[in-house]
Amino acid sequence: MKNLLIIGGGTAGIMTAAQLLKQTSFNVSLIEPAEYHYYQPAWTLVGANAYKYGDTKKSMSSIMPKGVN
Ligand SMILES: Cc1cc2nc3c(=O)[nH]c(=O)nc-3n(C[C@H](O)[C@H](O)[C@H](O)COP(=O)(O)OP(=O)(O)OC[C@H]3O[C@@H](n4cnc5c(N)ncnc54)[C@H](O)[C@@H]3O)c2cc1C
């Protein structure tokens, strides 16, 4: 089995990991130092007072695809 390491668990890293787990049999690992992920596109709405800042924040573990190390 091939091992693949992704550095950075932002939008790109999480999406890449999820797709690779779906489409390959790679052993996927990800390095991410942050405890929380922020949904950045909603920050525009926060600025317009149409979205709560707290709702843009999720724990990194809750959005990590199942099967990623
Ligand atoms: C206000 C705002 C509005 C936006 N609106 C939109 C929109 O409407 N539509 C849209 O498509 N995009 C939008 N974006 C852009 C979108 O959010 C970003 O393009 C996207 O989040 C980038 O993803 P990324 O994975 O490259 O970076 P990020 O999501 O920033 O993730 C980078 C990750 O790498 C980690 N990292 C950094 N250094 C290291 C290291 N040395 N080792 C390991 N990990 C590391 C960080 O902790 C972070 O988790 C918006 C952005 C902002 C700020």
The ligand as an SDF file (V2000), in Angstrom:
LIG
                    3D

 53 58  0  0  0  0  0  0  0  0999 V2000
  -13.1650   36.4230    4.0910 C   0  0  0  0  0  0  0  0  0  0  0  0
  -12.9600   35.2780    3.1280 C   0  0  0  0  0  0  0  0  0  0  0  0
  -13.9920   34.9300    2.2330 C   0  0  0  0  0  0  0  0  0  0  0  0
  -13.8240   33.8880    1.3370 C   0  0  0  0  0  0  0  0  0  0  0  0
  -14.8640   33.5660    0.4970 N   0  0  0  0  0  0  0  0  0  0  0  0
  -14.7290   32.5440   -0.3660 C   0  0  0  0  0  0  0  0  0  0  0  0
  -15.7990   32.1480   -1.2420 C   0  0  0  0  0  0  0  0  0  0  0  0
  -16.8750   32.7380   -1.2280 O   0  0  0  0  0  0  0  0  0  0  0  0
  -15.5940   31.1260   -2.0910 N   0  0  0  0  0  0  0  0  0  0  0  0
  -14.4030   30.4460   -2.1320 C   0  0  0  0  0  0  0  0  0  0  0  0
  -14.2630   29.5150   -2.9420 O   0  0  0  0  0  0  0  0  0  0  0  0
  -13.3830   30.7870   -1.3200 N   0  0  0  0  0  0  0  0  0  0  0  0
  -13.5150   31.8070   -0.4460 C   0  0  0  0  0  0  0  0  0  0  0  0
  -12.4720   32.1420    0.3690 N   0  0  0  0  0  0  0  0  0  0  0  0
  -11.2000   31.4750    0.1870 C   0  0  0  0  0  0  0  0  0  0  0  0
  -11.1370   30.1070    0.8400 C   0  0  0  0  0  0  0  0  0  0  0  0
  -11.5930   30.1570    2.1870 O   0  0  0  0  0  0  0  0  0  0  0  0
   -9.6720   29.7310    0.7730 C   0  0  0  0  0  0  0  0  0  0  0  0
   -9.2650   29.7870   -0.5770 O   0  0  0  0  0  0  0  0  0  0  0  0
   -9.4370   28.3320    1.2870 C   0  0  0  0  0  0  0  0  0  0  0  0
   -9.7650   28.2370    2.6540 O   0  0  0  0  0  0  0  0  0  0  0  0
   -7.9610   28.0200    1.0840 C   0  0  0  0  0  0  0  0  0  0  0  0
   -7.7730   26.6940    1.4910 O   0  0  0  0  0  0  0  0  0  0  0  0
   -6.3290   26.1770    1.8450 P   0  0  0  0  0  0  0  0  0  0  0  0
   -6.4780   24.7490    2.2800 O   0  0  0  0  0  0  0  0  0  0  0  0
   -5.4000   26.4880    0.7200 O   0  0  0  0  0  0  0  0  0  0  0  0
   -5.8650   27.1070    3.0380 O   0  0  0  0  0  0  0  0  0  0  0  0
   -6.4620   27.1640    4.5110 P   0  0  0  0  0  0  0  0  0  0  0  0
   -7.9290   26.7620    4.5210 O   0  0  0  0  0  0  0  0  0  0  0  0
   -6.0750   28.5070    5.0200 O   0  0  0  0  0  0  0  0  0  0  0  0
   -5.6610   26.0230    5.2820 O   0  0  0  0  0  0  0  0  0  0  0  0
   -4.2480   26.0200    5.4820 C   0  0  0  0  0  0  0  0  0  0  0  0
   -3.9850   25.0720    6.6430 C   0  0  0  0  0  0  0  0  0  0  0  0
   -2.5980   24.8070    6.7100 O   0  0  0  0  0  0  0  0  0  0  0  0
   -2.2110   24.7810    8.0870 C   0  0  0  0  0  0  0  0  0  0  0  0
   -0.7750   25.0650    8.1420 N   0  0  0  0  0  0  0  0  0  0  0  0
   -0.1420   26.2560    7.9740 C   0  0  0  0  0  0  0  0  0  0  0  0
    1.1800   26.0940    8.0980 N   0  0  0  0  0  0  0  0  0  0  0  0
    1.4010   24.7690    8.3370 C   0  0  0  0  0  0  0  0  0  0  0  0
    2.5760   23.9810    8.5530 C   0  0  0  0  0  0  0  0  0  0  0  0
    3.8050   24.5270    8.5440 N   0  0  0  0  0  0  0  0  0  0  0  0
    2.4260   22.6270    8.7740 N   0  0  0  0  0  0  0  0  0  0  0  0
    1.1980   22.0650    8.7760 C   0  0  0  0  0  0  0  0  0  0  0  0
    0.0430   22.7610    8.5830 N   0  0  0  0  0  0  0  0  0  0  0  0
    0.1580   24.1060    8.3630 C   0  0  0  0  0  0  0  0  0  0  0  0
   -3.0820   25.8450    8.7380 C   0  0  0  0  0  0  0  0  0  0  0  0
   -3.2050   25.6240   10.1340 O   0  0  0  0  0  0  0  0  0  0  0  0
   -4.4070   25.6600    7.9930 C   0  0  0  0  0  0  0  0  0  0  0  0
   -5.3030   24.7960    8.6590 O   0  0  0  0  0  0  0  0  0  0  0  0
  -12.6050   33.1780    1.3010 C   0  0  0  0  0  0  0  0  0  0  0  0
  -11.5710   33.5170    2.2060 C   0  0  0  0  0  0  0  0  0  0  0  0
  -11.7490   34.5350    3.1200 C   0  0  0  0  0  0  0  0  0  0  0  0
  -10.6280   34.8810    4.0960 C   0  0  0  0  0  0  0  0  0  0  0  0
  1  2  1  0
  2  3  1  0
  2 52  2  0
  3  4  2  0
  4  5  1  0
  4 50  1  0
  5  6  2  0
  6  7  1  0
  6 13  1  0
  7  8  2  0
  7  9  1  0
  9 10  1  0
 10 11  2  0
 10 12  1  0
 12 13  2  0
 13 14  1  0
 14 15  1  0
 14 50  1  0
 15 16  1  0
 16 17  1  0
 16 18  1  0
 18 19  1  0
 18 20  1  0
 20 21  1  0
 20 22  1  0
 22 23  1  0
 23 24  1  0
 24 25  2  0
 24 26  1  0
 24 27  1  0
 27 28  1  0
 28 29  2  0
 28 30  1  0
 28 31  1  0
 31 32  1  0
 32 33  1  0
 33 34  1  0
 33 48  1  0
 34 35  1  0
 35 36  1  0
 35 46  1  0
 36 37  1  0
 36 45  1  0
 37 38  2  0
 38 39  1  0
 39 40  1  0
 39 45  2  0
 40 41  1  0
 40 42  2  0
 42 43  1  0
 43 44  2  0
 44 45  1  0
 46 47  1  0
 46 48  1  0
 48 49  1  0
 50 51  2  0
 51 52  1  0
 52 53  1  0
M  END
$$$$
